[in-house]
Amino acid sequence: MTAFTTASAWADTSSGTLPDDPLRPDEHCDLAIVGGGILGLCSGLHAARQGLAIRIVDAARIADRASGLNGGQVIAGFKYDPDWLIEHFGDKRGSALVSFGASTPDAVFGLIERERLDVPRQAKGWIQAAHSETALKAAEDRAAQWIARGVPAKILSADDVTQMTGAQGYLGGWLDPRGGAIQPFAYTRELARIAVAAGVRIAENTRISRLRRENSSWALTTADGKTLHAKSVIVATNAYADCLIPGLARTLLPLHSFQIATEPLPYEVLANILPGGQVVSDSRRIVTYYRRGPDNRMLLGGRGSMAEPTSPKAWAHLEHALKRLYPALNDVKIEKRWYGRVAVTLDYLPHVHEPERGLMIAAGCQGRGVGLMTALAPCLVDYLASRDPECIPLPITPIKPIPFHAFRNIGIGAAIAWYRLIDMLEC
């Protein structure tokens, strides 16, 4: 990654180092976890506190990828509304999914409080702002479904959205008080810290190149020939899935989420921008999400190109969106630009797989990974221990590669560029 791509607004606000614990040539553990992001760390923490010997192996440094680079928004639920989930999955499974989705913000904020994690957060709610009449109707219906289930959500008028966000151009939306945001780099590093304190051993910058079954256990081999033997394995690589699990990478569409951060803004400029501390995602074809960040910066993100960025121009669409939403920021300097990878599935639901007994995989967060992966991690560990499918709210499905995967990636890249152009022309 070149210098400009690593300048996130997060890393320089966190301190502390983790003791890297390299793999030895031949090790044994109860549970091996491939991937040290939110899912892997929360799984390791939960399992270690049940008395298991845990090894987490990450191909990079902890928090250097999506878990530490994302926008930090904590959003309840899935992409689909409660009524759809129940209609699609039936009363039992659908209701379980609704309850699980509703619990994800509490999983994050509750964990931070219980463990006294040093993680900046703002649990002031999430606003979904509607830019069209169709989107407004969908937002009102979504809010009504949650209100019917006891959530004190609020349907917002155009004036409400303007007053709460300071942004221009929305017709209304809804406020979900359960949502909010965390500082993702700090969250991921703090998860690693308490996992290590619980006995989890973490090896950074170590890529597993081969995974094979050995009688009743698993053997995970690195490129330099070291082998880790484990009774069970959780693969928590998500959008960074490679060929370790045959076909897994081709079940996911890895997209880049780009973000920008302004220079620190004076109080008189920030006074009318999200004064209540909420975070926002909108309803555009290419979703724009934003919040106030550290050091009084304004942060804004959205889908970027499918290719790795080669210059700051790759973030131009976000600078345009910022100026459209907040004309007063027209001359503000953009000091930080960065990106990370997210995984999207064709059905817009997270996928859980168990291709062989004792090998668990979860992937596909559709941009809601902070809450989903925090809440899902203990479920995977409990399932491995009990073999009770009721432990996992999502169905366990076979790995099914997307047909013509490479061509779909090309098509999605073209669609993103086209929709981004339309959004810019509509402004």
Disulfide bonds with the S-S distance in Angstrom:
none
